[in-house]
Amino acid sequence: MIEIPLTTDPEQLFRCAVNGVPYNWRVLYNARAECWAIDLRDENENLLVADVRILGGVDLFQQYPDIPLKNVYYISQLTPWQDPTATNLGTTARLYVLTEAEVAEVFSG
């Protein structure tokens, strides 16, 4: 399990490697839509995905087969499928890259 370091800051820009591959992350809170979204770029700043809404209980990048990141899940300590709020991202709710076994364990109950 790899945790992607997030906070409740409404605009977050950072670099975080996953399995040795560096990615540039932009995580934004849209107050009007009351949702968080991710833009992801490779180390050369090529845009891989844009405006991917952070939802609980789904692999956020599953719909993008061209990027190597899989099993990226937002997980709330209260319920794994709950969407993030403006105030719980990075606190009681976090973003993880999981293995297949971890996905099965988290969502089996």
C-alpha positions as CSV (number, residue, x, y, z in Angstrom):
1,M,0.0,0.0,0.0
2,I,1.4,3.4,-1.0
3,E,-0.2,6.5,0.4
4,I,-0.4,9.6,-1.8
5,P,0.2,12.5,0.6
6,L,-2.8,14.8,0.6
7,T,-4.0,17.6,2.8
8,T,-7.2,19.8,3.0
9,D,-5.4,22.6,1.1
10,P,-7.8,23.4,-1.7
11,E,-4.9,23.5,-4.3
12,Q,-2.1,21.0,-3.9
13,L,0.9,20.6,-6.3
14,F,3.5,18.0,-5.5
15,R,5.6,15.2,-6.9
16,C,5.1,11.7,-5.7
17,A,6.6,8.5,-7.1
18,V,4.6,5.3,-7.3
19,N,6.5,2.1,-7.8
20,G,9.6,4.1,-8.7
21,V,7.8,6.2,-11.4
22,P,7.6,9.9,-10.6
23,Y,4.3,11.7,-11.2
24,N,3.4,15.4,-10.8
25,W,0.0,15.7,-9.0
26,R,-2.4,18.6,-8.8
27,V,-5.3,18.1,-6.5
28,L,-8.0,20.8,-6.4
29,Y,-11.2,21.4,-4.4
30,N,-14.1,22.8,-6.5
31,A,-16.2,24.6,-3.9
32,R,-19.1,25.1,-6.3
33,A,-19.3,21.4,-7.2
34,E,-18.2,20.4,-3.7
35,C,-15.7,17.8,-5.0
36,W,-12.0,17.1,-5.3
37,A,-10.3,16.4,-8.6
38,I,-6.9,15.2,-9.8
39,D,-4.7,16.3,-12.7
40,L,-1.8,13.9,-13.2
41,R,1.4,14.5,-15.3
42,D,4.5,12.5,-15.9
43,E,7.9,13.6,-14.9
44,N,8.2,15.6,-18.2
45,E,5.0,17.5,-17.5
46,N,3.0,15.6,-20.1
47,L,-0.7,15.5,-19.0
48,L,-1.8,12.0,-18.4
49,V,-5.3,12.7,-17.0
50,A,-7.2,15.8,-16.1
51,D,-10.0,16.7,-13.8
52,V,-10.5,13.1,-12.4
53,R,-13.1,13.4,-9.7
54,I,-12.1,11.7,-6.4
55,L,-14.8,9.3,-5.5
56,G,-14.9,6.7,-2.7
57,G,-14.8,3.0,-3.5
58,V,-13.7,3.2,-7.2
59,D,-10.3,2.8,-8.9
60,L,-9.9,6.4,-9.9
61,F,-7.8,5.7,-13.0
62,Q,-9.4,2.5,-14.2
63,Q,-11.1,4.2,-17.1
64,Y,-7.7,5.3,-18.4
65,P,-5.9,2.2,-19.7
66,D,-3.0,4.1,-21.2
67,I,-1.6,5.1,-17.8
68,P,0.2,2.6,-15.7
69,L,-1.4,3.6,-12.3
70,K,-4.0,1.1,-11.3
71,N,-5.9,0.5,-8.0
72,V,-5.8,4.1,-6.9
73,Y,-8.5,4.4,-4.3
74,Y,-9.7,7.2,-2.0
75,I,-10.6,5.4,1.3
76,S,-12.5,7.0,4.2
77,Q,-11.9,5.5,7.7
78,L,-15.7,5.6,8.2
79,T,-16.8,3.8,5.1
80,P,-14.6,3.0,2.1
81,W,-17.1,4.1,-0.5
82,Q,-17.8,7.6,1.0
83,D,-16.7,10.5,-1.2
84,P,-14.3,13.1,0.3
85,T,-15.5,16.3,1.9
86,A,-13.8,19.7,1.9
87,T,-12.4,18.9,5.3
88,N,-11.5,15.2,5.5
89,L,-9.1,14.7,2.6
90,G,-5.7,13.6,4.0
91,T,-7.1,13.4,7.6
92,T,-9.7,10.7,8.1
93,A,-9.7,9.9,4.4
94,R,-6.7,9.2,2.3
95,L,-5.6,8.3,-1.2
96,Y,-3.8,5.0,-1.7
97,V,-2.4,2.9,-4.4
98,L,-3.3,-0.7,-3.5
99,T,-2.4,-4.2,-4.5
100,E,-5.1,-6.5,-5.8
101,A,-5.1,-8.4,-2.5
102,E,-5.5,-5.1,-0.6
103,V,-8.4,-4.1,-2.8
104,A,-10.2,-7.4,-2.0
105,E,-9.5,-6.9,1.7
106,V,-10.7,-3.3,1.9
107,F,-13.9,-3.9,0.0
108,S,-14.9,-7.4,1.3
109,G,-16.8,-6.1,4.3
